[in-house]
Amino acid sequence: MQKRITCALIILHSVIVVVALSQQKSKAWTIEEILSAKFALKSLSSAQWIDSGKRFSYLQTDSGTLVRSLYTYTVAGGKRDRAIDGAALSTVTRSTPFRIGSYQWSADGEYILLTGVLPARRTKTGGAFGVFSVKTRSFRLLSDPSTDQAIIKPSPDGSKIGFVRSNDLYVMDVQTGRETQLTFDGSGVIINGKFDWVYEEEFEIIDGWEWSPDSKRIAFWRLDQSAVPTFPLVRYPDDDAHAVVEMEHYPKAGDPNSIVKIGVVNVEKGEATWLNLGANTDIYIPRIKWTNAPEILSIQRLNRGQDTLDLMLANVVNGSVKTILTETDPDWIDVHDDLAFLKESQQFLWTSFRDGFTHIYLFTLDGSLVRQLTKGDWDVTQVVGVDERARRVYFLGTEASPLERHLYSVRFDGTGLHRLSEEPGWHSVSFAPDCAVYLDTYSSMEIPTTVTLRAVDGKRVGTIVSNSTTVYGEYPMGTHEFFSFTTSDGLSLNGWMIKPPVFNPAKRYPVLMYAYGVGNQTVTNQWRGTMYLWWQLLAQRGYIIVSVDGRGTEGRGKRFRQASFRHLGVPETKDQIEATKYLARLPFVDGSRIGISGSSGGGYLTLMAMTFGADYFKTGIAVSGISNHKFYDSIWTERYMDSPQENPEGYKETSPITYASKLKGNLLIIHGTVDDNVHWQNTIVLVNELVRQNKQVQTMFYPGRAHGIHGANATRHWFTLMTDFILEKL
């Protein structure tokens, strides 16, 4: 009897302790809380190395006035100084101060080029610009504030500033302010020095021109989009009876693309040389880059099928072009920025998928392979530094885990592979020019974004930015853990899970899966910001949150990445179905209450799950999702699917519209009406088919909102909408 009483007291004491701990963290998560400034993360904005790596500069916004100022940080000693007081800049007009949008230091450090956007004239392209003298600490406005400029850059010698205005290239003399126009055919269809929508989006490139190393020439893209079909984006102003129609040049899969040319213009003479890119004009030029020789420009030429990439060297004096390296792949080639021309030898570094994983290779300038520097069943994800004196390359990779990104170095001879980052999680790195120090930005699912300054051996020199977790102390936090399982065809897949704060393993919980797929990992050991807090809100209300990376996602080599070629979305959906089967076998999961949600690519995957995989998902929320790949753009879609003309059955097989009759669960579809990325057309056509099939579905459209749904309370509205839908339907 005494033993039973003792056990009862121990149990009672444990319950009291649990209740006490719960009461200490009993504050309920709300939508207003997770979107509040309370949880906004500090960051290091627009960091640039100066003084050969002895200092770096960055922008910081005053929380009260929202004015941005420029600061510097001295590596030796850690001193911070305000270089430019944003509030003290001279005014553009009598009533409106110049607001810093971005900045660039001249190479000699004598001035800082400042670009600003007037609050009343916000555009995607930019605004006024001027120079701030470091010596006199004075600001001189150089451009007319009533005009918009883009891609504004100082020349390497600091004497001139180049920019794009009205789709034409200009240069300005810094001393005199005199402008010289370099191209003259810019229009609504001819673009010089910038890009059309699809290049920016799918090749992730904005800067459409480059100074030569000697400041004498500018190499630039010229795009002719006159043959590219247009798509209407319709706005309905609150105070106007008439709609406003914006016509967007948007090549859908199989459509004509912009015709691209590469020109090189002599800045003093104004003469342009057009480089010979070959007879075929149905190509892409995703990258150009000057070599160390001011007369030699490198060009990457990609065929329309995106399975052959040529690296070419062009002599800009006589216009001759030669191919030095060709990459081919039966599926597709991923464009990258990992091209580094070595200054002290006639060699260059390059990454390739050629052995089944992305690795670093060393070539001579005639294209001969010297050696492969890295090897193994893991991927190099980015080259971040090259130290020619030490003969080392620094890079990020997945050698430790595909769930993380770590910093490594390797010698030019392929020996001495060494991992520098120690903290578990996701690292991104910015090296000083001399590779003596670097900035390491990292986070994990337990640590919000942290920025540290480190020596080249990885040792911490100082902490630049940190975000405390104490702000979350009063809220109950669900535990998160990583897991893996094996599919029915023997493939291991990775996932993570967030359990409710007070978890009872004897209870069966509903599950909400978070998906993206189609190239992007979601199962990563990094901080997820607002989404993570929303998942915690749902966990507090009794839901398990799960994410699984299926085939097609990054970090696990070529075979895993390209498993869905020509039937993009089907293997990914099957792997999400495999995940539901695994979850349903867990004793604490209610297999009849599994839902799925996602945005963009995740919106598409959700639509596939709720139709193609209708037997496995009770509820789904699809935000801004594709309903048929033929409605999406040419570059992205044809990379993975080929064109609709080449692969008609693949387009039908991968469309949720094809499986609309199978829908049986609760589906909420959300879309912005002026989404210029995944057009609202996708939702309209799918819903029309669901109506024909007599399938009930809930929809929510956000007037005037684009691909990212925000502004005028939209973010709070759709988070509330999704939460209510899950609580009711799952």
C-alpha positions, 0 to 999 in steps of 0.5 A: 500500500505504501508503495502504491501511495508513493507512486501515486504521489510521484505521478501527481507531482509529475502532473503538477510539474507539467501543468506548472510548465504549461502555465509558464508557457500558456500564451496562445499563438494568434495570427496577429502575434506571428505577423507582428514586429515582435518576431521580426528578425534582425539581419545584415542588409546589403553587406559589401566588403571594402578596403580590401577586406579590412572593413565591410559596409551595410545598410541599417533601417531606423525602426522609428523613422524607417530611414536607411543609413550606411554603416561600416564595420572594421574587422580589426577591433570590431568598430562600427561607424555610421558612414552616411546618415540617411536622414541628413541627405540633401533633398531631391525636392524641397519637401522630399528627402533622398531615401537610400535604396541601394549603394555601391562603393567606387573601386578607389573608395573615393565616393559611394554611388547611392540609388534611391526611390522616391516614396511617391514613385516606387517602381521596379526599375529604380529612381534617382541616383547620386554620389556621396563624397567620402572626403567632403561628406557631401552628396551630389544628385546626378539624375533627374528625379522625374526619370527612372533608371535601372542597373546603375553601376560605377565603372572600375576606374570610378570615372563614369556611371552606367545605367539603363533608362527606357530600355537604352544604355547610358553612361554619365561622367561623374565629374561633369554629370554629362550623359552619353547615350550608347544604344538608341532602339530601346522600346516596349519590345526592344530591351538593352541592358535589362531582361524580359520577365522570363529571363529575370524569373527563370535564369535569376538574373537582373543585371543585363550589362557589364563593364570591361575590366579596363572601363573602356567597354560595356557588354550587354544583352539585347532582347527583342520580344516582339514575337513573344505573346502578351498576357493581360493582367486586369486591375479593378481600381476601387475609385474607377468604373473602368478596368485597367489592363496591363499587357505582359510579354510572357512566353508560355511553354512552346511559345516564341521567346525573345531573340537575344543578341550580345553587343559590346559598345566602346564607351568613348566612341559609341561603336557597338560590336555584335558577337557571333552567337551562331545561326540558330536564334532560338537559344538562350544566353543565361550568362556573360562574364568578362575574363581577366583580359579586357578584350575577352568576354565569356558567353554561355549559350544554352539551346532551347531544349536546355540539354546543351550548354556551350561556354564560349570566349569572344574577342570583342575587338574583332568579334570572333567567338570560339567554344571551349567547353560543352556540357550535355545532359539527356535531361537538362543542364542547370545554369550556375554562377560557379565560373571563376577565371584565375588571374595567375594562370590561363585556367578557370574553375567550373562546376558540373553535374557530369559524374552524377553529382555537382562537383568542381573542375579545373580547366585550361582556357582552351577547355582542356580538363586539368582535374576534378577537385571534389568527388563523392556522392554529394553536391557542391551547391555554390563556389564562394571564394577562390584564394589563388595565393593559397591555391584553395577553393571555398564552397558550400556543399551537402557532404555532411548532410543534404538537409544542411549547407556547410562551408568547405575548402579544397586545394587546386590539386584536389587534396585537403578537403576540409569542412570549416563550418561547425554549427549544425544548420544552413550556412551562406557565406560572403568572403572578403576579397583576400579570403582572409575573413568571411561573413557566415550567415546561418540558422537552424530549426532551433536557432534564428538567423545569426551572422558571424565574422570568421577567420579563414580557418573558421574561428569566430572573430565576432558576432555581427547579428544575433536573434534571441529565442527568449521572445518565444519563451512565453509560448508553448513550442511544439517539438520538431524532429527529422526522420526518414522512411523507405518508399515501396520501391526502396528509396529513402526519403527525408522529412521533418515533423513538429508535434504538439507542445503537450504530446500524448503518444497514446493519442491519434493526431491529424497531420498537415503536410507542407509541400513544395517539391518541383526542385526546392527542398523543404526538409532543411535544417534552417529557420523558417520565420513566419511559416514556422510560427504558423506551424507552431500555432497549428501544433498548439491546436493539436495538429502534427505538421510534416514535410517530406522531400520527394524526388525532384528536389535538390541536394541529393545528386542528379538521379534524384533531382532529375527523376521527374523529367518529362513527367514533372509532378507525378513522381513528386506526388507519388512520394507525398502519397508514400509519406501518408502511408508511412505516417498512417502506420505511426501509432499517434497519427490519425491516417484518415485526417491527413491534409496538405498545403503549399504555395506556388510549386507547393500549390501545384503539388497540393492540387495534384495530391487532392486529385491524382492522390485523392484517396490519401488526403482529406483536406488541401490548401493550394496557393498560387498553383499551376493547374497545367504546365502549358500555362506556365513560362517557356524556360522553366517548364521546357527545362523539365518537360520539353515543349507541349508539342514534343511531350503532349502526353506528359503535359496531360499526365501532370495536370490536376485538371486531368484528374479533377473528377477524382476530387473527394476531399476539402479543397481551398484554392487561393490566388491573386488576380494579377499574379504575373508569375502563375497566372490566375488563368490556372485557377479559373480553368481548373475551377471550370473543370471542377464545375463540369465534374460537379465537384465542390471546391472553395476559392478565394481570390485576392484582388490586385495581388501578385504571386506573393499575396500581401499588402492592405491586410492580405497577409493576415487575411489569408493566414486567417482563412487557411487557419479557419479552413484547417480547423474546420475541415481537418 
